[in-house]
Amino acid sequence: MSARQLSCVGAGQALHLLNSDEIQGKLSRGGGRAEVMANDKRPDAEKVRELFVWAFAHEPTPEQMAVALEHIQKNEKAKKVAYENILWALINTKEFQFNQ
């Protein structure tokens, strides 16, 4: 496959991840990772760390951790939505999309 073909595949995949009802449904479904994280009694920092390791095989930077924790705090009454948003953000990064 040429570099141009790989680029087109990557762009198509990126658009699918950004706009897909299927992806949104998977993120928000009952019993999914977001709901499990929202109901998990561990500290949020530990759960955010787990999501980064799952998505990227490394822990978040201090800045990434702060942003994620701030988002969770802002959505304290809707933690499932907060975790859905974090998961959506993680899978839409270049690092996740082009992870080989």
N, C-alpha and C positions, 0 to 999 in steps of 0.2 A: 504494500500500500504506500502511496506517495505521501509526502508531508501535507500536500493540499487536501488529499482525501482524509487523512487523519484529522486535519483542522475542521473539515466539514462535519465529520462524525462527532467531534468534540463540541462543535457549536450546536448541533442538533440535540445532543445529549443535554447540554446546558439549558437549552430552551425547554426541553421536556421537564427537567427537574424544577425549573423556575415556575412553569405555568401549568403543570399537569394536575388535573383533578384526582388522578390515580395516586400520585405522590402525596397530595394533601390528604386524601382519604387514608392512606397508609399511616401518615403521621398522626392523624387524629382519631383513629379507630380505637374502640374500647379494648382494653387489655394490651395495647401497644406500648412501646418503649416510653412514650411521653407520659402516659397514664401511670405506668409502673413507677417511673421516676417521681412523679408528682405525689404518689401515695407512699413512697419509700420514706422511712423515718430517719434515714441517715442525714447528716448535714449536707446542705446544698453544694458546698464546695467539693465534697467527696463525689457526689453524683455528677457534677460538671466535669471533674477530672476523669471519671469513668467514660463519659460521652466522648471526650477528646481522645482518650486512648482507643476507644472503639472505632472512631472515625479516622484518626490519623496515626495511631500507634505512638503517640507522645502526649505528654501532659500539656495543658494550656500555659501560655506565657502569663505572667502576673497581670498584664493588661487585659488579655482575653478572659481570664478568670474574673477580674473586676467587672468587666462589661456584662458577662453572663450573670453574675450574682446580683448586679444592680437591676438587670431585667427581671430576674426572679423576684426580687424585693418589690419592684413596681407592680408586679402581678401576683402578689401574695394570695389574693382571694381567688385567683384563677391559675394555679400553678401548672395545671395540665397544659394550658395555652402557652404559658411561659416556656415549658419544656418542648412543646411542639415548635415554637419559634426558634429555639436554640438548635434543635435538630435540623430544621429547615435551613437555617443559616449554615450549619456545618456541612450539610450535603451539597450546598450550592457554592462552596469554595472551590477554587481551582485545585487546591491541595487534595480535596476529596475526589473531584471529578477525574483528575489525571493521575491518581494514585495507582501505581503499578506494583 
